[in-house]
């Protein structure tokens, strides 16, 4: 539901990339907190690869994605 809403919002806003960036980031963080590492990796990788942003949260996301890939 979160991602459906984000995708719908991304279509109707100027900063659609930013909307999807944060949607996938927060879904990843929630999945990690729930113990679902596979889903967390999927969403953070998508965030870092497909919706990259050029500010500090983009850097945080790339580091988080790298840490999840090595199992931390």
N, C-alpha and C positions, 0 to 999 in steps of 0.2 A: 504494500500500500504506500509506503514512504517513497519508494522508487517510482511507482506509477505517478504519484503526485508531482514528484520532482521532474519527471520526463514531460508531463503536461505543462508544468510551469516553465520549463526550459524552452519550450516551443514559443511561449508567449512573452518572453522577456529578452532584453538585450543581452544580459549576462547569463545565457543558458549554460555555458560551460561552468561557471561558478556555482550555479544551482546544483548541477550534477556532481561537481567536485565534492561539495559539502554533503550531499545526500549519501554518496557512496562512502565517504569518510566516516560519517556517523553510523551508518549501517555496519561498517567494518568494526568500529570501536564497540558497538553493542554486541555484535557476534562474538568478539574476543572476550568480552566480559561474561557472556553466557557460556563460554567454554567451547565455542564452535570455531576452532582455528581454521578449518578449511574454508568456511564462508568468509571469515575475516580476511584471509589471504586473497580470496577471489575479489572482494570489493576494494581492498586497499591497492591491489595490483591494478585494477581498473582505474581507480582514482589517480594513481601516479602515472600510469601510461596514457590513458585516454582523455583525462580531464585535468591535466597538469596546469598549475597556476604559478605565476612568477612572483611569489612573495613568501614570507616565512612559513605559512601553513603548507605551501608546496614543498618546502624543504623538510618540514616535519613529516609530511606524508611519504616522501621518498625514503627517509631514514626508517620510518615505521615499516614500510614495505620491505626494505632490505632486512630488517631484523626478523620479520615474520618468515621470510624466505629461508633464513638460517636457523629458524626454530626458537627464537627468543620472544 
